[in-house]
């Protein structure tokens, strides 16, 4: 049970880092069009898309990735609570 919990929390943490890196790529011209940027886009955009539909940008600032990362953290805490209750 501990191995499954560790795996899930590690995957959620790595996914959060992938989102952060993907967002930071927007600060560098052409970085998202690189091979690495396109791979991250395929991984991150399906998750970020619903948040972007709900939360409009504030001027030129898109805060939807912050909300998306917070949702991942809440999911991580929820998984931790569930595994504590089960075992």
HELIX and SHEET records of a PDB file:
HELIX    1   1 UNK A    2  UNK A   25  1                                  24    
HELIX    2   2 UNK A   35  UNK A   54  1                                  20    
HELIX    3   3 UNK A   64  UNK A   86  1                                  23    
END                                                                             
